[in-house]
């Protein structure tokens, strides 16, 4: 029985070479590599991998810019990230990412993660699991913490953009969906962040859910 088919996406050639080499020793078939998210989406569409392993950030782009397109290929996604803030891992897993690994993860453990995700499991490193537990506890307590504050009032356009953010869309995808300029979306996001009292996309989604300004996206069937 052949092993899972995988595409790697990273802008560091050495990282790609290490992952390719280790994968070969574990029966994982590397069917494509990419150094941009556009290239990743193209490779995934052509090769139809079981699993995609992608860096959280490539250049000025973030992995969420590619998640919708990757979902259409049927591939399950593992993100490798240096971001160990409490919000980021949980938010990406909410977008149906199947794994979140830190850059401290050993190459062999990355490949073991690929095998697990190909079996339908979800994988996170222990430090990421601890962060997700912290984020979950904070989310559980959020309604009480927010109770003393007035519910922010957002304009209809701001609510449209916040809803799209909750669905995991980046500024470029939101602009295309709403038929506006990316700069317009960014300006609205600044005002949304100010009204919600947050500093990041992930935190905005968490607070929006706590206030009932948005609903969590439905899981994929």
KOLNU-48615 format. One record per atom (N, C-alpha, C): residue in three letters; atom name; x, y, z. Coordinates in steps of 0.001 Angstrom, whole numbers, plus 500000, padded with zeros to 6 digits. Layout:
 res atom     px     py     pz
 ALA   CA      X      Y      Z
...
END
This chain:
 res atom     px     py     pz
 UNK    N 500851 498798 500000
 UNK   CA 500000 500000 500000
 UNK    C 500882 501246 500000
 UNK    N 500676 502147 499069
 UNK   CA 501511 503343 498958
 UNK    C 501192 504320 500076
 UNK    N 502197 505145 500417
 UNK   CA 502030 506128 501470
 UNK    C 501309 507359 500964
 UNK    N 501052 508314 501865
 UNK   CA 500355 509543 501472
 UNK    C 501176 510376 500508
 UNK    N 500475 511125 499694
 UNK   CA 501098 512012 498726
 UNK    C 501073 513429 499293
 UNK    N 502204 514129 499241
 UNK   CA 502316 515415 499926
 UNK    C 502953 516467 499026
 UNK    N 502524 517708 499234
 UNK   CA 503162 518877 498611
 UNK    C 503675 519766 499731
 UNK    N 504922 520221 499610
 UNK   CA 505530 521125 500580
 UNK    C 505569 522543 500026
 UNK    N 505360 523530 500888
 UNK   CA 505454 524935 500483
 UNK    C 506293 525691 501508
 UNK    N 507417 526217 501052
 UNK   CA 508302 526984 501919
 UNK    C 509227 527792 501014
 UNK    N 509688 528951 501519
 UNK   CA 510588 529766 500706
 UNK    C 512055 529533 501046
 UNK    N 512338 528517 501872
 UNK   CA 513709 528157 502204
 UNK    C 514024 526818 501543
 UNK    N 514931 526821 500574
 UNK   CA 515258 525618 499822
 UNK    C 515797 524523 500731
 UNK    N 516590 524894 501753
 UNK   CA 517154 523890 502657
 UNK    C 516051 523152 503404
 UNK    N 515038 523886 503870
 UNK   CA 513915 523250 504569
 UNK    C 513212 522257 503652
 UNK    N 512992 522643 502414
 UNK   CA 512334 521745 501460
 UNK    C 513157 520487 501220
 UNK    N 514466 520647 501105
 UNK   CA 515333 519498 500856
 UNK    C 515324 518540 502044
 UNK    N 515355 519088 503253
 UNK   CA 515329 518236 504455
 UNK    C 514018 517457 504527
 UNK    N 512908 518154 504305
 UNK   CA 511610 517484 504371
 UNK    C 511476 516415 503291
 UNK    N 511972 516705 502100
 UNK   CA 511910 515717 501013
 UNK    C 512731 514483 501375
 UNK    N 513928 514709 501893
 UNK   CA 514816 513597 502229
 UNK    C 514227 512722 503330
 UNK    N 513723 513348 504390
 UNK   CA 513160 512576 505498
 UNK    C 511897 511846 505060
 UNK    N 511092 512476 504236
 UNK   CA 509844 511857 503776
 UNK    C 510104 510567 503020
 UNK    N 511148 510572 502202
 UNK   CA 511460 509393 501397
 UNK    C 511754 508180 502274
 UNK    N 512313 508423 503454
 UNK   CA 512625 507319 504347
 UNK    C 511438 506791 505124
 UNK    N 510292 507442 505005
 UNK   CA 509092 507019 505726
 UNK    C 507956 506618 504783
 UNK    N 508260 506462 503525
 UNK   CA 507234 506031 502584
 UNK    C 506256 507095 502163
 UNK    N 506592 508376 502426
 UNK   CA 505742 509486 502000
 UNK    C 506181 509922 500598
 UNK    N 505250 510046 499693
 UNK   CA 505563 510436 498317
 UNK    C 505419 511946 498146
 UNK    N 506531 512623 497892
 UNK   CA 506505 514070 497656
 UNK    C 506171 514292 496181
 UNK    N 504993 514860 495920
 UNK   CA 504532 515020 494537
 UNK    C 504670 516458 494044
 UNK    N 505105 517367 494931
 UNK   CA 505267 518748 494490
 UNK    C 505873 519621 495570
 UNK    N 506476 520723 495148
 UNK   CA 507033 521717 496057
 UNK    C 506719 523095 495502
 UNK    N 506643 524077 496403
 UNK   CA 506356 525447 495967
 UNK    C 507039 526421 496916
 UNK    N 507389 527585 496375
 UNK   CA 508007 528632 497195
 UNK    C 507090 529842 497344
 UNK    N 505863 529746 496785
 UNK   CA 504839 530782 496947
 UNK    C 503497 530086 497146
 UNK    N 502533 530819 497680
 UNK   CA 501206 530224 497862
 UNK    C 500495 530038 496524
 UNK    N 500745 530931 495584
 UNK   CA 500160 530750 494253
 UNK    C 500689 529467 493620
 UNK    N 501984 529247 493780
 UNK   CA 502583 528018 493266
 UNK    C 502062 526796 493991
 UNK    N 501826 526921 495306
 UNK   CA 501280 525814 496092
 UNK    C 499897 525425 495594
 UNK    N 499046 526421 495412
 UNK   CA 497678 526140 494943
 UNK    C 497730 525457 493569
 UNK    N 498615 525923 492710
 UNK   CA 498740 525327 491370
 UNK    C 499222 523883 491470
 UNK    N 500243 523637 492312
 UNK   CA 500758 522277 492477
 UNK    C 499680 521352 493035
 UNK    N 498937 521835 494029
 UNK   CA 497896 521007 494640
 UNK    C 496780 520680 493652
 UNK    N 496438 521664 492811
 UNK   CA 495386 521444 491811
 UNK    C 495826 520398 490780
 UNK    N 497119 520390 490451
 UNK   CA 497640 519464 489432
 UNK    C 497862 518069 490000
 UNK    N 498443 517994 491211
 UNK   CA 498879 516708 491749
 UNK    C 497875 516046 492689
 UNK    N 496883 516800 493181
 UNK   CA 495867 516270 494101
 UNK    C 496495 515502 495267
 UNK    N 497290 516172 496102
 UNK   CA 497941 515478 497217
 UNK    C 496951 515146 498327
 UNK    N 497353 514218 499171
 UNK   CA 496558 513918 500362
 UNK    C 496776 514985 501432
 UNK    N 498014 515474 501515
 UNK   CA 498403 516415 502557
 UNK    C 499250 517525 501961
 UNK    N 499052 518731 502463
 UNK   CA 499904 519874 502138
 UNK    C 500568 520334 503421
 UNK    N 501872 520551 503368
 UNK   CA 502607 521108 504504
 UNK    C 503132 522469 504070
 UNK    N 502684 523534 504743
 UNK   CA 503006 524882 504292
 UNK    C 503490 525755 505438
 UNK    N 504438 526629 505131
 UNK   CA 504857 527645 506094
 UNK    C 503697 528598 506347
 UNK    N 503619 529102 507567
 UNK   CA 502553 530025 507941
 UNK    C 502642 531332 507165
 UNK    N 503856 531736 506863
 UNK   CA 504094 532980 506119
 UNK    C 505146 532728 505040
 UNK    N 504860 533222 503843
 UNK   CA 505845 533220 502768
 UNK    C 505885 534637 502209
 UNK    N 507028 535301 502358
 UNK   CA 507125 536698 501933
 UNK    C 506179 537548 502753
 UNK    N 505338 538324 502057
 UNK   CA 504355 539181 502736
 UNK    C 502980 538532 502822
 UNK    N 502870 537277 502407
 UNK   CA 501572 536597 502378
 UNK    C 501448 535616 503536
 UNK    N 500201 535363 503943
 UNK   CA 499921 534413 505008
 UNK    C 499181 533205 504437
 UNK    N 499288 532075 505125
 UNK   CA 498751 530825 504599
 UNK    C 497243 530878 504385
 UNK    N 496528 531706 505174
 UNK   CA 495072 531756 505006
 UNK    C 494664 532239 503617
 UNK    N 495572 532946 502910
 UNK   CA 495266 533387 501550
 UNK    C 495069 532201 500610
 UNK    N 495598 531024 500995
 UNK   CA 495523 529856 500117
 UNK    C 494543 528795 500605
 UNK    N 493981 528955 501800
 UNK   CA 493205 527867 502394
 UNK    C 491944 527516 501611
 UNK    N 491221 528518 501110
 UNK   CA 489992 528231 500356
 UNK    C 490300 527409 499117
 UNK    N 491337 527823 498390
 UNK   CA 491706 527107 497161
 UNK    C 492204 525704 497475
 UNK    N 492942 525552 498559
 UNK   CA 493432 524222 498927
 UNK    C 492288 523309 499340
 UNK    N 491275 523870 499993
 UNK   CA 490117 523067 500404
 UNK    C 489430 522444 499193
 UNK    N 489440 523166 498088
 UNK   CA 488800 522662 496873
 UNK    C 489528 521458 496298
 UNK    N 490818 521304 496625
 UNK   CA 491583 520157 496118
 UNK    C 491382 518916 496970
 UNK    N 490809 519077 498157
 UNK   CA 490612 517946 499053
 UNK    C 491801 517636 499936
 UNK    N 492895 518381 499790
 UNK   CA 494092 518129 500601
 UNK    C 493879 518610 502029
 UNK    N 494443 517891 502985
 UNK   CA 494443 518329 504377
 UNK    C 495727 519111 504619
 UNK    N 495645 520183 505389
 UNK   CA 496742 521137 505498
 UNK    C 497388 521092 506883
 UNK    N 498719 521019 506887
 UNK   CA 499519 521195 508098
 UNK    C 500278 522499 507953
 UNK    N 500201 523354 508961
 UNK   CA 500917 524627 508953
 UNK    C 502116 524532 509894
 UNK    N 503263 525003 509415
 UNK   CA 504460 525112 510246
 UNK    C 504690 526590 510519
 UNK    N 504791 526956 511793
 UNK   CA 504805 528375 512126
 UNK    C 505744 528692 513279
 UNK    N 506236 529919 513267
 UNK   CA 507007 530445 514396
 UNK    C 506107 531222 515346
 UNK    N 504838 531410 514976
 UNK   CA 503894 532192 515765
 UNK    C 503260 531308 516834
 UNK    N 503689 531496 518063
 UNK   CA 503133 530722 519161
 UNK    C 502309 531609 520096
 UNK    N 501666 532619 519510
 UNK   CA 500735 533438 520287
 UNK    C 499505 532594 520594
 UNK    N 498745 532927 521633
 UNK   CA 497606 532091 522006
 UNK    C 496528 531982 520922
 UNK    N 496363 533014 520098
 UNK   CA 495246 533042 519151
 UNK    C 495500 532279 517854
 UNK    N 496693 532388 517330
 UNK   CA 496954 531930 515964
 UNK    C 496670 530438 515730
 UNK    N 497214 529520 516535
 UNK   CA 496962 528099 516256
 UNK    C 495480 527749 516302
 UNK    N 494783 528198 517352
 UNK   CA 493369 527862 517475
 UNK    C 492539 528397 516337
 UNK    N 492882 529631 515894
 UNK   CA 492105 530221 514813
 UNK    C 492292 529442 513509
 UNK    N 493526 529038 513203
 UNK   CA 493753 528281 511974
 UNK    C 493093 526906 512040
 UNK    N 493122 526273 513198
 UNK   CA 492434 524989 513326
 UNK    C 490928 525158 513148
 UNK    N 490408 526320 513543
 UNK   CA 488999 526627 513324
 UNK    C 488686 526723 511839
 UNK    N 489689 527057 511031
 UNK   CA 489508 527132 509580
 UNK    C 489745 525785 508899
 UNK    N 489694 524700 509697
 UNK   CA 489836 523330 509188
 UNK    C 491256 522965 508774
 UNK    N 492254 523714 509277
 UNK   CA 493633 523256 509159
 UNK    C 493769 522010 510022
 UNK    N 494461 520993 509514
 UNK   CA 494506 519695 510193
 UNK    C 495694 519545 511128
 UNK    N 496631 520473 511076
 UNK   CA 497790 520373 511947
 UNK    C 498494 521701 512078
 UNK    N 499102 521944 513231
 UNK   CA 499841 523180 513473
 UNK    C 501104 522794 514236
 UNK    N 502261 522928 513586
 UNK   CA 503537 522525 514154
 UNK    C 504461 523727 514254
 UNK    N 505294 523743 515284
 UNK   CA 506267 524821 515437
 UNK    C 507535 524481 514670
 UNK    N 508391 525483 514465
 UNK   CA 509653 525252 513773
 UNK    C 510639 524458 514616
 UNK    N 510321 524234 515877
 UNK   CA 511157 523380 516721
 UNK    C 510866 521899 516497
 UNK    N 509829 521596 515721
 UNK   CA 509458 520205 515465
 UNK    C 510543 519505 514657
 UNK    N 510963 518332 515104
 UNK   CA 511978 517562 514386
 UNK    C 511420 517096 513041
 UNK    N 512269 517022 512000
 UNK   CA 511790 516572 510685
 UNK    C 511057 515239 510728
 UNK    N 511568 514281 511529
 UNK   CA 510878 512993 511628
 UNK    C 509463 513161 512181
 UNK    N 509302 514092 513125
 UNK   CA 507978 514319 513706
 UNK    C 507042 515012 512715
 UNK    N 507603 515844 511831
 UNK   CA 506788 516437 510768
 UNK    C 506226 515327 509878
 UNK    N 507080 514379 509516
 UNK   CA 506636 513282 508661
 UNK    C 505624 512404 509399
 UNK    N 505851 512155 510676
 UNK   CA 504853 511405 511452
 UNK    C 503521 512150 511482
 UNK    N 503602 513482 511536
 UNK   CA 502388 514287 511472
 UNK    C 501673 514129 510144
 UNK    N 502436 514072 509068
 UNK   CA 501840 513855 507740
 UNK    C 501094 512526 507702
 UNK    N 501718 511488 508225
 UNK   CA 501086 510169 508236
 UNK    C 499799 510190 509066
 UNK    N 499840 510887 510208
 UNK   CA 498658 510957 511070
 UNK    C 497529 511730 510403
 UNK    N 497860 512875 509808
 UNK   CA 496844 513702 509145
 UNK    C 496242 512955 507965
 UNK    N 497061 512186 507249
 UNK   CA 496553 511394 506125
 UNK    C 495559 510336 506600
 UNK    N 495688 509928 507867
 UNK   CA 494741 508954 508444
 UNK    C 493479 509630 508974
 UNK    N 493432 510948 508863
 UNK   CA 492251 511677 509324
 UNK    C 492400 512285 510697
 UNK    N 493598 512224 511290
 UNK   CA 493818 512774 512610
 UNK    C 494216 514249 512518
 UNK    N 494227 514923 513662
 UNK   CA 494711 516291 513774
 UNK    C 495975 516270 514623
 UNK    N 496995 517022 514203
 UNK   CA 498268 516981 514929
 UNK    C 498688 518380 515353
 UNK    N 499162 518476 516587
 UNK   CA 499777 519703 517085
 UNK    C 500919 519302 518000
 UNK    N 501948 520140 518078
 UNK   CA 503042 519881 518996
 UNK    C 502594 520214 520420
 UNK    N 503248 519656 521432
 UNK   CA 502809 519879 522818
 UNK    C 502706 521350 523203
 UNK    N 503675 522180 522764
 UNK   CA 503605 523593 523135
 UNK    C 502426 524292 522471
 UNK    N 502084 523857 521269
 UNK   CA 500919 524420 520589
 UNK    C 499637 523963 521272
 UNK    N 499601 522711 521703
 UNK   CA 498427 522214 522426
 UNK    C 498196 523022 523695
 UNK    N 499283 523356 524384
 UNK   CA 499157 524171 525593
 UNK    C 498590 525544 525269
 UNK    N 499017 526115 524136
 UNK   CA 498515 527421 523728
 UNK    C 497033 527364 523371
 UNK    N 496630 526295 522694
 UNK   CA 495224 526144 522330
 UNK    C 494366 526008 523581
 UNK    N 494861 525266 524582
 UNK   CA 494135 525135 525838
 UNK    C 493999 526492 526521
 UNK    N 495074 527296 526472
 UNK   CA 495023 528638 527047
 UNK    C 493986 529489 526316
 UNK    N 493999 529412 524988
 UNK   CA 493060 530189 524186
 UNK    C 491626 529748 524462
 UNK    N 491412 528451 524606
 UNK   CA 490068 527933 524879
 UNK    C 489579 528439 526232
 UNK    N 490444 528394 527244
 UNK   CA 490051 528881 528558
 UNK    C 489701 530362 528507
 UNK    N 490505 531128 527758
 UNK   CA 490248 532560 527656
 UNK    C 488939 532821 526923
 UNK    N 488673 532038 525882
 UNK   CA 487426 532200 525143
 UNK    C 486226 531872 526027
 UNK    N 486363 530815 526840
 UNK   CA 485275 530434 527741
 UNK    C 484956 531548 528734
 UNK    N 485993 532280 529131
 UNK   CA 485784 533345 530109
 UNK    C 485473 534685 529456
 UNK    N 485576 534750 528115
 UNK   CA 485425 536015 527412
 UNK    C 484077 536693 527647
 UNK    N 482937 535991 527577
 UNK   CA 481664 536680 527774
 UNK    C 481584 537404 529118
 UNK    N 482164 536788 530183
 UNK   CA 482154 537434 531489
 UNK    C 483048 538655 531478
 UNK    N 484233 538515 530859
 UNK   CA 485174 539629 530811
 UNK    C 484627 540788 530001
 UNK    N 483801 540468 528989
 UNK   CA 483271 541511 528128
 UNK    C 481975 542105 528675
 UNK    N 481428 541452 529713
 UNK   CA 480108 541846 530182
 UNK    C 480004 543296 530604
 UNK    N 481106 543842 531120
 UNK   CA 481064 545225 531608
 UNK    C 481226 546237 530483
 UNK    N 481554 545752 529296
 UNK   CA 481764 546657 528172
 UNK    C 480545 546652 527258
 UNK    N 480305 547785 526645
 UNK   CA 479200 547864 525695
 UNK    C 479570 547126 524409
 UNK    N 478573 546484 523844
 UNK   CA 478776 545769 522578
 UNK    C 479112 546776 521489
 UNK    N 480229 546586 520782
 UNK   CA 480612 547551 519750
 UNK    C 479546 547656 518659
 UNK    N 479396 548841 518113
 UNK   CA 478469 549069 517005
 UNK    C 479275 549184 515725
 UNK    N 479064 548246 514814
 UNK   CA 479773 548233 513544
 UNK    C 478820 548598 512415
 UNK    N 479354 549221 511374
 UNK   CA 478552 549539 510201
 UNK    C 478270 548248 509424
 UNK    N 477269 548256 508547
 UNK   CA 477000 547058 507744
 UNK    C 478218 546576 506971
 UNK    N 479008 547512 506406
 UNK   CA 480200 547115 505663
 UNK    C 481244 546501 506590
 UNK    N 481400 547066 507780
 UNK   CA 482346 546506 508742
 UNK    C 481925 545098 509156
 UNK    N 480607 544887 509309
 UNK   CA 480116 543555 509650
 UNK    C 480364 542573 508509
 UNK    N 480203 543032 507262
 UNK   CA 480504 542175 506109
 UNK    C 481959 541721 506151
 UNK    N 482843 542674 506418
 UNK   CA 484276 542363 506429
 UNK    C 484617 541482 507619
 UNK    N 484014 541753 508777
 UNK   CA 484274 540924 509953
 UNK    C 483792 539496 509726
 UNK    N 482648 539343 509075
 UNK   CA 482131 538006 508759
 UNK    C 483088 537268 507841
 UNK    N 483605 537969 506828
 UNK   CA 484559 537354 505914
 UNK    C 485849 536978 506639
 UNK    N 486273 537819 507576
 UNK   CA 487457 537504 508379
 UNK    C 487226 536240 509191
 UNK    N 486024 536094 509753
 UNK   CA 485686 534904 510531
 UNK    C 485686 533657 509660
 UNK    N 485366 533820 508394
 UNK   CA 485395 532703 507450
 UNK    C 486811 532362 507003
 UNK    N 487798 533122 507503
 UNK   CA 489193 532822 507197
 UNK    C 489762 533522 505985
 UNK    N 489037 534506 505444
 UNK   CA 489506 535199 504257
 UNK    C 490502 536300 504610
 UNK    N 491527 536444 503781
 UNK   CA 492458 537545 503919
 UNK    C 491948 538769 503196
 UNK    N 492697 539882 503292
 UNK   CA 492248 541153 502717
 UNK    C 492004 541045 501213
 UNK    N 492887 540348 500497
 UNK   CA 492740 540234 499045
 UNK    C 491459 539502 498670
 UNK    N 491190 538392 499369
 UNK   CA 489985 537617 499079
 UNK    C 488728 538381 499467
 UNK    N 488789 539116 500570
 UNK   CA 487632 539915 500989
 UNK    C 487345 540999 499956
 UNK    N 488390 541655 499487
 UNK   CA 488213 542702 498477
 UNK    C 487546 542147 497227
 UNK    N 487993 540960 496794
 UNK   CA 487402 540341 495604
 UNK    C 485948 539959 495850
 UNK    N 485656 539442 497034
 UNK   CA 484291 539017 497358
 UNK    C 483336 540197 497411
 UNK    N 483796 541325 497969
 UNK   CA 482921 542484 498142
 UNK    C 483003 543470 496985
 UNK    N 483953 543250 496068
 UNK   CA 484081 544145 494927
 UNK    C 484615 545515 495291
 UNK    N 485546 545549 496248
 UNK   CA 486155 546811 496656
 UNK    C 487667 546678 496575
 UNK    N 488369 547804 496760
 UNK   CA 489823 547802 496719
 UNK    C 490388 547203 498008
 UNK    N 491567 546585 497905
 UNK   CA 492224 546021 499088
 UNK    C 492455 547107 500123
 UNK    N 492832 548309 499675
 UNK   CA 493070 549412 500609
 UNK    C 491806 549744 501388
 UNK    N 490656 549649 500724
 UNK   CA 489377 549901 501410
 UNK    C 489158 548879 502517
 UNK    N 489443 547618 502217
 UNK   CA 489305 546561 503225
 UNK    C 490238 546837 504401
 UNK    N 491491 547198 504103
 UNK   CA 492459 547451 505176
 UNK    C 492004 548627 506052
 UNK    N 491449 549664 505434
 UNK   CA 490962 550812 506206
 UNK    C 489815 550407 507130
 UNK    N 488895 549577 506613
 UNK   CA 487791 549088 507445
 UNK    C 488318 548220 508583
 UNK    N 489339 547400 508303
 UNK   CA 489900 546532 509338
 UNK    C 490506 547359 510473
 UNK    N 491144 548457 510129
 UNK   CA 491712 549336 511159
 UNK    C 490616 549823 512090
 UNK    N 489478 550242 511502
 UNK   CA 488364 550723 512327
 UNK    C 487732 549592 513140
 UNK    N 487655 548388 512546
 UNK   CA 487115 547230 513259
 UNK    C 488000 546899 514462
 UNK    N 489307 546869 514236
 UNK   CA 490238 546573 515325
 UNK    C 490093 547602 516448
 UNK    N 489927 548870 516062
 UNK   CA 489805 549925 517059
 UNK    C 488526 549751 517882
 UNK    N 487410 549432 517213
 UNK   CA 486142 549266 517915
 UNK    C 486130 548044 518826
 UNK    N 486823 546980 518389
 UNK   CA 486849 545758 519180
 UNK    C 487951 545777 520241
 UNK    N 488877 546725 520117
 UNK   CA 489985 546793 521066
 UNK    C 490981 545668 520890
 UNK    N 491278 545330 519615
 UNK   CA 492186 544217 519323
 UNK    C 493318 544700 518427
 UNK    N 494302 543814 518235
 UNK   CA 495460 544170 517422
 UNK    C 495750 543189 516293
 UNK    N 494974 542114 516226
 UNK   CA 495255 541110 515205
 UNK    C 493963 540546 514633
 UNK    N 494077 539948 513449
 UNK   CA 492958 539288 512779
 UNK    C 492368 538206 513693
 UNK    N 493246 537340 514242
 UNK   CA 492780 536228 515066
 UNK    C 492052 536722 516313
 UNK    N 492594 537759 516951
 UNK   CA 491961 538293 518156
 UNK    C 490613 538938 517810
 UNK    N 490536 539596 516660
 UNK   CA 489277 540196 516226
 UNK    C 488192 539128 516085
 UNK    N 488553 537986 515506
 UNK   CA 487585 536903 515336
 UNK    C 487132 536371 516699
 UNK    N 488077 536183 517623
 UNK   CA 487742 535678 518953
 UNK    C 486769 536604 519670
 UNK    N 487061 537917 519629
 UNK   CA 486204 538890 520316
 UNK    C 484850 538995 519610
 UNK    N 484844 538953 518277
 UNK   CA 483591 539018 517532
 UNK    C 482672 537852 517892
 UNK    N 483247 536652 518040
 UNK   CA 482453 535488 518429
 UNK    C 481903 535660 519846
 UNK    N 482739 536205 520735
 UNK   CA 482296 536404 522114
 UNK    C 481152 537407 522198
 UNK    N 481189 538448 521381
 UNK   CA 480139 539465 521375
 UNK    C 478903 539021 520590
 UNK    N 479032 537937 519828
 UNK   CA 477925 537514 518978
 UNK    C 477807 538331 517709
 UNK    N 478898 538997 517328
 UNK   CA 478894 539784 516090
 UNK    C 479107 538912 514866
 UNK    N 479570 537699 515076
 UNK   CA 479807 536768 513978
 UNK    C 479625 535358 514502
 UNK    N 479430 534427 513585
 UNK   CA 479296 533023 513950
 UNK    C 480521 532265 513480
 UNK    N 480890 531223 514231
 UNK   CA 482002 530377 513809
 UNK    C 481627 529699 512506
 UNK    N 482586 529552 511572
 UNK   CA 482269 528890 510300
 UNK    C 481850 527456 510503
 UNK    N 480949 526985 509658
 UNK   CA 480501 525600 509745
 UNK    C 481627 524681 509336
 UNK    N 481825 523549 510047
 UNK   CA 482869 522605 509663
 UNK    C 482561 521980 508318
 UNK    N 483637 521643 507597
 UNK   CA 483452 521001 506295
 UNK    C 482861 519612 506508
 UNK    N 481951 519187 505629
 UNK   CA 481360 517841 505787
 UNK    C 482378 516755 505517
END
